[in-house]
Amino acid sequence: MSAPQALPSAELLDAAMRCCDYWGDSAERRQEMVQDITAMPPEDWPDLLKYFRELYR
């Protein structure tokens, strides 16, 4: 049996959605963003959050 997959924090997902807002992304693209983030190694999430915070306030 495999271990449950970690989920991104609400803080990271909110920051990602601000990025999507900036670019006017569709609901489909927003879902792809969530999938892309979830597929990343969790240890990379803090850097991604920092990136989104710096570029998409």
RABEL-V75196 format. One record per run of one state. SS is the DSSP state (H for helix, E for strand, C for the rest). FROM is the first residue (numbers start at 1). LEN is the number of residues. If there is no record, write none. Layout:
SS	FROM	LEN
SS	FROM	LEN
//
This chain:
C	1	9
H	10	14
C	24	3
H	27	13
C	40	2
H	42	14
C	56	2
//
